[in-house]
Amino acid sequence: MNERIREIADRTTAALEKLVPGDSGWWVMALAIVTALIAASIAAWAGWRPLRHQKESLKLRRKRAGSMLKSDRKADAASEWWRRIQWALKATTSENPVMYGYGMKMLDVLATSEVARSEEKAMLDAVWKGSVTGMTDEGIEVLVEDANKLNDSSQAQETSLNSVETGQDVLSSDLGAEPTYHRGYDPTQEDQVLSTLRREILAARLKVTLDEQLGRGTAPAVRRLAGMKLPPN
């Protein structure tokens, strides 16, 4: 590049000297100055082009690095989401009511994560579908009716079970004839009824969250069940 600049400068000087009388020494000085300026301009232009290319290349590399970093962070977040989901799902299979509660509450939170796709959130439907009531209207009605029968012997329990967060009554207990619904618990055993009710409330809350995340409708009975206060462990 320097040889090219000198060649251009020499040609420019030769061309200008032809226009100047041989006895005009000051013209020679002027020509030298003009030639130097031209050479400097050419050199500056020649140096600016690779500099601009370097800046554009550096900007592109930074952009690519930023995209890769963002992608890596997203992948790490997705991996962490799956790790927590696995722990929560395992906890929901526990017979320990405290562990089960932790697992269901974590699933409820993870279901709202922006990291998870809709397909991954829909996978969590298996949890509430595997509940005792299956979140069906009949199953919920039967469970709440069994709980209400037990409440007749305890005013404290009645307040806890029948108090819905919205301030409304829980569910209609006027079922008429004895339902043919198959219970997964003994309705005469208070501990089984209350334990089942607690688990079903948590399952209902998860279903409400998933329905909201996936743009689905939720049955009124499920919403009322989700709004009930949890019985003590």
SERO-4910 file (N, C-alpha, C, O; in steps of 0.05 Angstrom, whole numbers):
BEGIN
 pado doro    nc1    nc2    nc3   cac1   cac2   cac3    cc1    cc2    cc3    oc1    oc2    oc3
  Met    A     17    -24      0      0      0      0     17     25      0     11     44    -14
  Asn    A     40     26     15     57     49     15     70     54    -12     72     77    -20
  Glu    A     78     32    -26     89     35    -53     69     47    -72     76     63    -89
  Arg    A     44     39    -69     23     50    -86     19     79    -81     15     95   -100
  Ile    A     20     88    -55     17    116    -49     40    132    -60     35    154    -72
  Arg    A     65    122    -58     88    137    -69     85    139    -99     92    160   -111
  Glu    A     76    119   -112     73    120   -141     53    141   -149     57    156   -168
  Ile    A     31    142   -134     10    163   -141     21    191   -136     17    209   -152
  Ala    A     36    194   -114     48    220   -107     68    229   -129     68    252   -137
  Asp    A     85    210   -138    105    216   -159     91    225   -185    100    244   -198
  Arg    A     70    210   -192     56    217   -216     43    245   -214     43    260   -234
  Thr    A     32    251   -191     20    277   -187     40    299   -189     35    320   -201
  Thr    A     64    295   -177     85    315   -178     95    320   -206     98    342   -215
  Ala    A     99    298   -221    108    301   -249     88    316   -266     95    332   -283
  Ala    A     62    311   -261     41    324   -277     41    354   -270     37    370   -288
  Leu    A     45    361   -245     44    389   -237     69    404   -247     67    427   -254
  Glu    A     92    390   -248    117    403   -257    116    412   -286    129    431   -294
  Lys    A    101    397   -302     98    404   -330     83    430   -334     86    443   -354
  Leu    A     67    438   -313     52    462   -315     67    486   -304     56    508   -304
  Val    A     91    482   -294    106    504   -280    132    510   -295    146    491   -303
  Pro    A    139    536   -300    164    543   -313    188    533   -296    186    531   -272
  Gly    A    210    526   -311    233    514   -297    247    533   -279    260    524   -260
  Asp    A    245    560   -283    260    579   -267    243    589   -243    252    608   -229
  Ser    A    221    578   -238    204    587   -216    208    568   -192    193    549   -188
  Gly    A    228    575   -176    234    558   -153    212    556   -133    208    535   -120
  Trp    A    197    578   -129    176    576   -109    153    557   -117    139    546   -100
  Trp    A    151    554   -143    131    534   -152    138    506   -144    122    489   -138
  Val    A    164    502   -145    174    475   -138    167    469   -109    158    447   -102
  Met    A    171    489    -91    164    486    -63    134    482    -59    126    465    -43
  Ala    A    118    497    -75     89    494    -73     81    466    -82     63    453    -70
  Leu    A     94    457   -104     88    430   -114     94    409    -93     79    389    -90
  Ala    A    116    413    -79    124    393    -59    104    392    -36     97    370    -26
  Ile    A     94    415    -29     74    417     -7     48    404    -16     35    388     -2
  Val    A     39    411    -41     14    399    -51     17    369    -54     -2    354    -47
  Thr    A     40    360    -63     44    332    -66     43    317    -39     31    296    -37
  Ala    A     55    330    -19     55    318      8     26    316     19     18    296     31
  Leu    A     10    338     13    -18    337     22    -34    316      8    -50    302     21
  Ile    A    -29    313    -18    -43    293    -33    -36    265    -23    -53    248    -19
  Ala    A    -10    261    -18     -1    235     -8    -13    229     19    -20    206     25
  Ala    A    -14    250     36    -25    246     63    -55    239     62    -64    222     77
  Ser    A    -69    253     43    -97    247     40   -102    219     31   -120    205     41
  Ile    A    -86    211     11    -89    183      1    -83    163     23    -96    143     26
  Ala    A    -62    169     38    -54    151     60    -76    149     81    -82    127     92
  Ala    A    -88    172     88   -109    173    108   -133    157     98   -146    142    113
  Trp    A   -140    161     72   -163    146     61   -158    116     61   -175    100     68
  Ala    A   -133    109     53   -126     81     51   -126     68     79   -132     44     82
  Gly    A   -118     83     99   -118     72    126   -145     71    139   -150     55    157
  Trp    A   -163     89    130   -190     90    142   -207     66    134   -223     56    150
  Arg    A   -203     56    110   -219     34    100   -215      9    117   -235     -3    126
  Pro    A   -191      0    121   -188    -24    138   -196    -20    167   -205    -38    180
  Leu    A   -193      5    176   -202     11    204   -232      8    206   -242     -3    226
  Arg    A   -246     19    186   -275     16    187   -284    -13    185   -302    -22    199
  His    A   -269    -28    169   -275    -57    166   -271    -71    193   -286    -88    201
  Gln    A   -249    -63    207   -243    -75    232   -265    -69    253   -273    -87    268
  Lys    A   -275    -44    253   -296    -36    272   -321    -52    266   -334    -62    285
  Glu    A   -328    -55    240   -353    -69    234   -350    -99    241   -369   -111    250
  Ser    A   -326   -110    236   -321   -138    243   -323   -142    273   -334   -162    283
  Leu    A   -311   -123    289   -312   -124    318   -341   -122    328   -349   -136    346
  Lys    A   -357   -105    316   -385   -101    323   -400   -127    318   -417   -135    334
  Leu    A   -395   -139    295   -409   -164    288   -401   -186    308   -419   -202    316
  Arg    A   -375   -188    315   -367   -209    334   -380   -205    361   -388   -224    374
  Arg    A   -382   -179    370   -395   -174    395   -424   -182    395   -434   -193    414
  Lys    A   -437   -176    372   -465   -183    370   -469   -213    371   -487   -223    384
  Arg    A   -452   -227    357   -453   -257    357   -448   -268    385   -461   -287    394
  Ala    A   -428   -256    398   -421   -265    425   -445   -260    444   -451   -277    462
  Gly    A   -458   -237    441   -481   -231    458   -504   -250    453   -517   -259    472
  Ser    A   -508   -258    428   -530   -277    421   -523   -304    433   -541   -318    443
  Met    A   -498   -312    431   -490   -338    442   -493   -338    472   -502   -358    483
  Leu    A   -486   -316    485   -489   -314    514   -518   -316    522   -525   -329    542
  Lys    A   -535   -301    508   -563   -302    513   -575   -330    510   -591   -339    525
  Ser    A   -566   -343    488   -575   -370    483   -566   -389    505   -581   -407    513
  Asp    A   -541   -386    514   -530   -403    536   -546   -399    562   -552   -418    576
  Arg    A   -553   -374    568   -568   -368    592   -596   -380    590   -606   -391    610
  Lys    A   -608   -379    567   -634   -390    563   -633   -420    567   -651   -432    579
  Ala    A   -612   -433    555   -609   -461    558   -605   -469    587   -616   -490    596
  Asp    A   -589   -454    601   -584   -459    630   -610   -457    646   -615   -473    664
  Ala    A   -626   -436    640   -651   -432    654   -670   -456    648   -684   -465    666
  Ala    A   -671   -465    623   -688   -487    616   -679   -513    631   -696   -528    640
  Ser    A   -653   -516    632   -642   -540    646   -649   -539    676   -656   -559    688
  Glu    A   -648   -515    688   -654   -512    716   -684   -517    721   -692   -528    741
  Trp    A   -701   -508    702   -730   -512    704   -736   -541    704   -752   -550    721
  Trp    A   -724   -557    686   -728   -585    685   -719   -599    711   -731   -618    721
  Arg    A   -696   -590    721   -686   -602    746   -705   -598    769   -710   -617    784
  Arg    A   -717   -574    771   -736   -569    792   -762   -584    788   -775   -593    807
  Ile    A   -770   -586    763   -795   -600    756   -792   -629    765   -811   -641    776
  Gln    A   -769   -641    759   -765   -669    766   -766   -673    797   -778   -693    807
  Trp    A   -754   -654    811   -756   -656    841   -785   -654    850   -793   -669    867
  Ala    A   -799   -634    839   -827   -630    848   -845   -653    841   -862   -661    857
  Leu    A   -841   -665    817   -857   -688    809   -852   -711    828   -870   -726    835
  Lys    A   -827   -715    835   -820   -737    853   -833   -732    881   -842   -750    894
  Ala    A   -833   -706    889   -845   -700    915   -875   -705    916   -885   -712    937
  Thr    A   -888   -701    893   -918   -706    893   -925   -735    894   -948   -742    898
  Thr    A   -906   -753    891   -911   -781    894   -907   -791    923   -911   -814    929
  Ser    A   -898   -773    940   -893   -780    968   -918   -783    984   -938   -768    979
  Glu    A   -918   -801   1003   -941   -805   1021   -940   -784   1043   -960   -780   1057
  Asn    A   -917   -771   1046   -914   -751   1067   -930   -726   1058   -923   -715   1037
  Pro    A   -950   -717   1073   -966   -694   1064   -950   -668   1062   -956   -652   1045
  Val    A   -930   -665   1079   -913   -641   1077   -897   -640   1051   -896   -620   1037
  Met    A   -885   -663   1045   -869   -665   1020   -887   -661    996   -880   -648    977
  Tyr    A   -910   -674    997   -929   -671    975   -937   -642    971   -939   -632    948
  Gly    A   -942   -628    993   -950   -600    991   -928   -583    979   -933   -565    963
  Tyr    A   -903   -588    987   -880   -573    975   -879   -578    945   -875   -559    930
  Gly    A   -882   -603    937   -880   -610    909   -902   -596    893   -896   -586    871
  Met    A   -926   -597    902   -949   -584    888   -946   -554    886   -952   -542    865
  Lys    A   -937   -542    908   -934   -513    907   -911   -505    888   -913   -484    875
  Met    A   -890   -521    887   -868   -515    868   -878   -518    840   -871   -501    822
  Leu    A   -894   -538    834   -904   -542    807   -922   -518    800   -922   -509    777
  Asp    A   -937   -508    819   -955   -485    814   -938   -461    805   -946   -446    788
  Val    A   -915   -457    818   -898   -435    812   -884   -439    785   -883   -421    769
  Leu    A   -873   -463    781   -858   -469    757   -876   -468    732   -867   -463    710
  Ala    A   -902   -472    736   -921   -472    713   -924   -444    702   -934   -441    679
  Thr    A   -916   -424    717   -918   -396    707   -892   -386    695   -891   -363    686
  Ser    A   -872   -403    694   -846   -394    684   -847   -389    654   -859   -403    639
  Glu    A   -834   -367    646   -832   -361    617   -812   -379    603   -811   -379    578
  Val    A   -796   -392    618   -776   -410    606   -789   -434    592   -780   -443    571
  Ala    A   -810   -444    605   -824   -468    595   -842   -461    572   -856   -441    571
  Arg    A   -843   -479    552   -861   -476    530   -888   -488    537   -891   -501    558
  Ser    A   -908   -482    521   -935   -491    527   -936   -522    528   -950   -533    544
  Glu    A   -921   -535    510   -922   -564    509   -911   -576    536   -920   -596    545
  Glu    A   -891   -562    547   -879   -572    572   -898   -567    595   -899   -583    614
  Lys    A   -912   -544    595   -931   -539    616   -954   -558    615   -964   -567    636
  Ala    A   -963   -565    591   -985   -584    588   -979   -611    599   -996   -626    607
  Met    A   -953   -617    600   -944   -643    611   -953   -646    640   -957   -668    650
  Leu    A   -954   -623    654   -961   -623    682   -991   -630    687   -999   -634    710
  Asp    A  -1007   -631    666  -1035   -639    669  -1037   -667    681  -1057   -673    694
  Ala    A  -1017   -683    676  -1018   -711    687  -1020   -711    717  -1030   -730    729
  Val    A  -1011   -690    730  -1012   -689    760  -1041   -687    769  -1049   -703    786
  Trp    A  -1055   -667    759  -1083   -664    769  -1101   -685    757  -1121   -692    770
  Lys    A  -1095   -696    734  -1111   -717    723  -1109   -743    739  -1127   -759    739
  Gly    A  -1086   -745    753  -1082   -769    770  -1093   -766    798  -1089   -783    815
  Ser    A  -1107   -744    803  -1118   -739    830  -1142   -757    835  -1152   -770    816
  Val    A  -1151   -759    860  -1173   -776    867  -1199   -769    853  -1213   -786    843
  Thr    A  -1204   -743    852  -1229   -734    839  -1226   -731    808  -1246   -730    794
  Gly    A  -1201   -730    799  -1197   -725    770  -1207   -697    762  -1209   -691    738
  Met    A  -1213   -680    782  -1223   -653    778  -1250   -654    763  -1257   -635    748
  Thr    A  -1265   -675    767  -1292   -677    756  -1312   -664    775  -1307   -664    800
  Asp    A  -1334   -654    765  -1354   -642    783  -1365   -662    803  -1367   -655    827
  Glu    A  -1370   -686    794  -1381   -707    812  -1361   -713    834  -1368   -715    858
  Gly    A  -1336   -718    827  -1316   -725    846  -1312   -703    867  -1309   -709    891
  Ile    A  -1312   -678    858  -1309   -656    877  -1333   -653    895  -1329   -649    919
  Glu    A  -1357   -656    885  -1381   -654    901  -1381   -676    923  -1388   -670    946
  Val    A  -1374   -700    915  -1374   -722    934  -1354   -717    957  -1359   -721    980
  Leu    A  -1330   -708    949  -1309   -704    969  -1317   -682    989  -1314   -685   1013
  Val    A  -1328   -660    978  -1335   -638    996  -1359   -646   1013  -1360   -638   1037
  Glu    A  -1377   -662   1003  -1400   -672   1019  -1390   -689   1042  -1400   -687   1064
  Asp    A  -1370   -707   1036  -1359   -723   1057  -1346   -706   1079  -1348   -712   1102
  Ala    A  -1332   -685   1070  -1319   -667   1089  -1339   -652   1106  -1335   -648   1130
  Asn    A  -1361   -644   1093  -1382   -629   1108  -1395   -647   1129  -1403   -637   1150
  Lys    A  -1398   -673   1123  -1410   -691   1143  -1393   -693   1167  -1403   -694   1190
  Leu    A  -1367   -693   1163  -1348   -694   1186  -1348   -668   1201  -1343   -668   1225
  Asn    A  -1355   -646   1188  -1354   -620   1201  -1376   -617   1221  -1374   -600   1239
  Asp    A  -1397   -633   1219  -1419   -630   1237  -1410   -635   1266  -1423   -625   1285
  Ser    A  -1388   -649   1269  -1379   -655   1296  -1357   -636   1306  -1347   -638   1328
  Ser    A  -1350   -617   1289  -1329   -598   1297  -1333   -571   1283  -1330   -569   1259
  Gln    A  -1341   -551   1299  -1346   -524   1288  -1320   -512   1277  -1321   -497   1258
  Ala    A  -1297   -518   1290  -1272   -507   1281  -1265   -518   1253  -1257   -502   1236
  Gln    A  -1269   -543   1249  -1264   -555   1223  -1283   -544   1202  -1276   -540   1179
  Glu    A  -1308   -540   1210  -1328   -530   1191  -1319   -502   1181  -1322   -496   1158
  Thr    A  -1309   -485   1199  -1300   -459   1191  -1277   -461   1172  -1275   -446   1152
  Ser    A  -1259   -479   1177  -1235   -482   1161  -1242   -492   1133  -1231   -483   1113
  Leu    A  -1259   -512   1132  -1265   -525   1106  -1285   -509   1089  -1283   -510   1064
  Asn    A  -1303   -496   1102  -1324   -482   1086  -1318   -453   1080  -1334   -440   1067
  Ser    A  -1295   -443   1090  -1288   -415   1085  -1272   -414   1059  -1250   -423   1057
  Val    A  -1285   -402   1039  -1272   -399   1013  -1260   -371   1012  -1271   -352   1023
  Glu    A  -1237   -368    998  -1223   -343    997  -1241   -321    986  -1237   -297    992
  Thr    A  -1260   -328    968  -1277   -308    956  -1300   -301    975  -1316   -282    969
  Gly    A  -1303   -316    997  -1325   -310   1016  -1350   -323   1008  -1371   -319   1021
  Gln    A  -1351   -340    987  -1375   -354    978  -1376   -381    991  -1356   -391   1002
  Asp    A  -1400   -394    990  -1403   -421   1000  -1386   -440    982  -1381   -434    959
  Val    A  -1378   -462    993  -1360   -480    979  -1374   -492    955  -1370   -482    933
  Leu    A  -1390   -512    959  -1404   -525    938  -1431   -534    949  -1435   -538    973
  Ser    A  -1450   -538    931  -1476   -548    940  -1473   -576    950  -1461   -593    937
  Ser    A  -1484   -581    974  -1483   -608    985  -1508   -624    981  -1511   -646    991
  Asp    A  -1527   -612    967  -1553   -625    962  -1550   -644    938  -1556   -636    916
  Leu    A  -1540   -668    943  -1534   -686    921  -1557   -705    916  -1557   -720    896
  Gly    A  -1577   -706    933  -1599   -724    929  -1592   -752    936  -1584   -758    958
  Ala    A  -1594   -770    916  -1588   -798    921  -1558   -802    925  -1542   -786    917
  Glu    A  -1552   -824    938  -1524   -831    943  -1510   -834    916  -1519   -850    899
  Pro    A  -1487   -820    912  -1473   -821    886  -1460   -849    882  -1454   -863    901
  Thr    A  -1457   -855    857  -1444   -880    849  -1414   -876    846  -1400   -895    838
  Tyr    A  -1405   -853    852  -1376   -846    848  -1359   -864    866  -1365   -868    890
  His    A  -1338   -874    855  -1320   -892    870  -1299   -875    885  -1282   -862    872
  Arg    A  -1300   -874    911  -1281   -859    927  -1254   -874    928  -1253   -898    928
  Gly    A  -1233   -858    931  -1207   -870    935  -1199   -868    964  -1175   -869    970
  Tyr    A  -1218   -865    982  -1213   -862   1010  -1238   -872   1025  -1259   -877   1014
  Asp    A  -1234   -876   1051  -1257   -884   1069  -1271   -860   1080  -1259   -845   1096
  Pro    A  -1295   -854   1072  -1309   -830   1080  -1315   -829   1110  -1323   -808   1121
  Thr    A  -1312   -852   1124  -1317   -852   1153  -1292   -846   1169  -1293   -842   1193
  Gln    A  -1269   -845   1155  -1244   -839   1169  -1237   -809   1164  -1230   -801   1142
  Glu    A  -1238   -795   1186  -1233   -766   1184  -1205   -759   1172  -1203   -741   1156
  Asp    A  -1185   -774   1181  -1158   -768   1172  -1155   -772   1142  -1141   -757   1128
  Gln    A  -1168   -793   1131  -1167   -798   1103  -1182   -777   1087  -1172   -768   1066
  Val    A  -1205   -769   1097  -1221   -749   1083  -1206   -722   1082  -1204   -709   1061
  Leu    A  -1195   -714   1104  -1181   -688   1105  -1155   -688   1089  -1149   -669   1076
  Ser    A  -1141   -711   1090  -1117   -713   1074  -1123   -712   1045  -1109   -699   1029
  Thr    A  -1144   -726   1037  -1152   -726   1009  -1161   -698   1000  -1154   -689    978
  Leu    A  -1176   -685   1017  -1186   -658   1010  -1162   -639   1007  -1163   -623    988
  Arg    A  -1143   -641   1024  -1119   -623   1022  -1105   -628    995  -1097   -608    982
  Arg    A  -1101   -652    988  -1087   -658    963  -1103   -649    939  -1092   -639    919
  Glu    A  -1129   -652    940  -1146   -645    918  -1147   -614    915  -1149   -604    892
  Ile    A  -1146   -600    937  -1146   -571    935  -1120   -562    921  -1121   -544    903
  Leu    A  -1098   -574    928  -1072   -567    915  -1073   -574    885  -1062   -559    869
  Ala    A  -1085   -597    879  -1087   -605    851  -1104   -586    836  -1099   -580    812
  Ala    A  -1126   -577    848  -1144   -558    835  -1129   -531    830  -1133   -518    809
  Arg    A  -1113   -522    849  -1098   -497    845  -1079   -500    822  -1075   -481    806
  Leu    A  -1066   -523    819  -1048   -527    797  -1063   -527    771  -1054   -515    751
  Lys    A  -1086   -539    770  -1102   -539    746  -1111   -511    738  -1110   -504    714
  Val    A  -1119   -495    757  -1127   -467    751  -1103   -452    739  -1106   -438    719
  Thr    A  -1080   -456    750  -1056   -442    740  -1049   -451    711  -1044   -435    694
  Leu    A  -1050   -477    707  -1044   -488    680  -1065   -478    660  -1058   -472    637
  Asp    A  -1090   -478    668  -1111   -468    649  -1107   -439    642  -1111   -431    619
  Glu    A  -1098   -423    661  -1093   -395    655  -1069   -392    637  -1069   -376    619
  Gln    A  -1048   -408    642  -1024   -407    625  -1029   -416    597  -1017   -406    578
  Leu    A  -1046   -436    594  -1051   -448    568  -1076   -437    554  -1084   -447    533
  Gly    A  -1089   -417    566  -1112   -405    554  -1136   -423    553  -1152   -422    534
  Arg    A  -1140   -439    574  -1163   -458    574  -1183   -449    595  -1176   -434    614
  Gly    A  -1207   -458    592  -1228   -452    612  -1226   -471    636  -1216   -493    633
  Thr    A  -1236   -462    658  -1236   -478    683  -1264   -480    693  -1279   -461    695
  Ala    A  -1272   -505    700  -1299   -509    711  -1303   -495    737  -1284   -493    753
  Pro    A  -1327   -484    742  -1332   -469    767  -1326   -486    792  -1316   -476    812
  Ala    A  -1333   -512    791  -1328   -530    814  -1298   -531    820  -1290   -532    844
  Val    A  -1281   -532    800  -1253   -533    804  -1243   -507    817  -1226   -507    835
  Arg    A  -1253   -484    807  -1245   -459    818  -1253   -456    847  -1238   -445    864
  Arg    A  -1277   -465    854  -1286   -464    882  -1269   -482    900  -1263   -475    922
  Leu    A  -1262   -505    889  -1245   -523    905  -1218   -511    909  -1207   -513    931
  Ala    A  -1207   -499    888  -1181   -486    890  -1181   -463    910  -1160   -456    922
  Gly    A  -1204   -450    914  -1206   -428    932  -1211   -435    961  -1210   -418    979
  Met    A  -1214   -461    967  -1218   -469    995  -1192   -467   1010  -1170   -470    999
  Lys    A  -1195   -463   1036  -1171   -463   1053  -1162   -492   1058  -1178   -510   1060
  Leu    A  -1136   -495   1060  -1125   -521   1064  -1130   -531   1093  -1125   -517   1112
  Pro    A  -1140   -556   1095  -1142   -567   1122  -1114   -572   1134  -1095   -574   1119
  Pro    A  -1112   -573   1160  -1086   -578   1172  -1076   -606   1165  -1092   -624   1161
  Asn    A  -1049   -609   1165  -1038   -636   1159  -1044   -655   1182  -1036   -679   1181
***
